Amino acid sequence: MSNAWYHLVRAGASRKNGRGPAPSPSPGKAHVSQTILLVEDHEDNRIVYRTVLQHFGYTVLEAFDGEEGIRRAREELPDLILMDISIPRIDGWEATRMLKADPATQRIPIIALTAHALPEDRAQAVSVGCDGYLAKPIEPRRVLEEVQRALECVRPAEAVPPAPLP
């Protein structure tokens, strides 16, 4: 783990234990009303991603495996999902397929987080419905950039006003 990651992780752990001040988000970068579901089985990765996202004002929900990720996505309807691919119970590919096939969750952007970095892996991410793809190891800055990019591309149907009645 790089020194920057270590300090980021330590800062998150201190806040979690009630010690140390929480970092304030950078002006103009907070997304307080947006919720990210992080589906990741490795605790160290969850701590790093959660710390970065919370620092920038996102609410972060977590799931340890694909089954829990699907359940939480359907219950919570997050604004975006960060989906590890190699997770227990239901892998990230299948979890993404299921969420994209469900009318309640199909519009939620899903970014694949994976150690599989071959061109065929990227093609598989697209074929199952992922809206983004990040190959591990991932710098926290890249995760944040991809989250921001994906959220900017979302065109929520509920934001379109209904047509006036004749």
C-alpha positions in Angstrom: 0.0 0.0 0.0 1.4 3.4 -1.0 2.1 6.0 1.7 -0.8 8.2 0.4 -3.2 5.2 0.6 -1.9 4.5 4.2 -2.7 8.0 5.3 -6.1 7.9 3.6 -6.9 4.6 5.3 -5.7 5.8 8.7 -7.8 9.0 8.4 -10.9 6.9 7.7 -10.2 4.5 10.5 -9.7 7.4 13.0 -13.1 8.9 12.1 -14.7 5.5 12.3 -13.5 5.1 15.9 -14.6 8.7 16.7 -11.1 10.1 16.8 -9.7 12.8 14.7 -11.5 15.3 12.5 -13.3 14.3 9.4 -11.8 15.9 6.3 -13.9 18.5 4.7 -14.9 18.0 1.1 -13.3 20.2 -1.5 -15.5 23.1 -2.6 -17.7 22.3 -5.5 -17.0 18.6 -5.4 -19.4 17.3 -2.7 -22.3 15.2 -3.9 -24.1 15.0 -0.6 -27.4 13.6 -2.0 -25.7 10.8 -4.0 -25.4 7.3 -2.8 -22.8 4.7 -3.9 -23.2 1.0 -3.3 -19.8 -0.6 -3.0 -19.8 -4.3 -3.6 -16.4 -5.6 -2.6 -15.2 -8.5 -0.5 -11.8 -7.2 0.5 -11.9 -5.0 3.6 -8.8 -3.0 2.7 -10.3 -2.0 -0.6 -13.7 -1.1 1.0 -11.9 1.1 3.5 -9.9 3.0 0.9 -12.9 3.5 -1.6 -15.3 4.4 1.2 -12.9 6.9 2.7 -12.3 8.7 -0.6 -16.0 8.7 -1.5 -17.1 9.9 1.9 -14.5 12.6 1.8 -16.1 14.0 -1.3 -19.6 13.9 0.2 -21.0 10.7 -1.1 -23.0 8.3 1.1 -21.5 4.9 0.8 -23.4 1.6 1.3 -21.5 -1.6 1.4 -22.0 -5.3 0.4 -19.6 -8.1 0.9 -20.8 -10.5 -1.9 -23.0 -10.5 -5.0 -26.1 -11.7 -3.3 -26.0 -9.0 -0.7 -25.1 -6.5 -3.4 -28.2 -7.4 -5.5 -30.4 -7.2 -2.4 -29.1 -3.8 -1.3 -29.3 -2.4 -4.8 -33.0 -3.4 -5.0 -33.8 -2.1 -1.5 -31.8 1.1 -1.5 -31.7 2.1 -5.3 -28.3 3.8 -5.1 -27.2 6.4 -7.6 -24.2 4.2 -8.7 -22.7 0.8 -8.0 -19.0 0.0 -7.7 -19.0 -3.8 -8.4 -16.0 -6.0 -7.7 -16.1 -8.9 -10.2 -14.4 -11.7 -8.1 -16.8 -11.8 -5.1 -18.4 -14.7 -3.2 -21.8 -16.3 -3.8 -22.8 -14.5 -7.1 -19.9 -13.1 -9.0 -19.9 -9.5 -10.2 -20.6 -10.4 -13.8 -23.8 -12.3 -12.9 -24.9 -9.7 -10.3 -24.5 -7.0 -13.0 -26.6 -9.0 -15.5 -29.3 -9.5 -12.9 -29.4 -5.8 -11.9 -29.5 -4.7 -15.5 -32.3 -7.1 -16.3 -34.4 -5.7 -13.4 -36.6 -2.7 -14.4 -36.1 -1.2 -10.9 -32.3 -1.2 -11.1 -31.5 -1.3 -14.8 -30.7 2.5 -15.0 -28.2 2.5 -12.1 -24.7 2.9 -13.5 -22.4 0.0 -12.6 -18.6 0.4 -12.6 -16.7 -2.9 -12.7 -13.7 -3.1 -10.3 -11.5 -6.0 -11.3 -8.0 -7.5 -11.4 -8.9 -9.0 -14.8 -7.3 -6.4 -17.1 -7.3 -8.2 -20.5 -9.2 -6.7 -23.4 -11.7 -9.6 -23.3 -12.4 -8.7 -19.7 -13.3 -5.2 -20.7 -15.5 -6.6 -23.5 -17.2 -8.8 -21.0 -17.9 -5.9 -18.7 -19.6 -4.1 -21.6 -21.6 -7.2 -22.6 -23.1 -7.7 -19.1 -24.0 -4.0 -18.9 -21.3 -2.3 -17.0 -21.2 1.4 -17.5 -17.5 1.7 -16.6 -14.4 -0.5 -16.0 -11.5 -0.1 -13.7 -8.6 -2.6 -13.5 -7.0 -3.1 -10.1 -4.9 -1.9 -8.5 -6.7 1.4 -8.8 -5.6 4.7 -7.5 -8.3 6.2 -5.3 -8.3 9.4 -7.5 -9.2 7.2 -10.6 -12.2 5.7 -8.7 -13.4 9.1 -7.8 -13.0 10.4 -11.4 -14.9 7.4 -12.8 -17.7 7.8 -10.3 -18.0 11.5 -11.2 -17.9 10.7 -14.9 -20.6 8.0 -14.7 -22.9 10.1 -12.5 -22.6 13.0 -15.0 -23.8 10.7 -17.8 -26.9 9.6 -16.0 -30.1 10.8 -17.5 -32.8 10.0 -14.9 -36.2 9.4 -16.4 -37.9 10.9 -13.4 -36.2 14.2 -14.2 -38.2 14.6 -17.4 -41.5 16.5 -16.7 -44.7 14.8 -17.8 -46.2 16.0 -21.1 -49.1 18.5 -20.6 -52.6 17.0 -20.9 -54.5 18.2 -24.0 
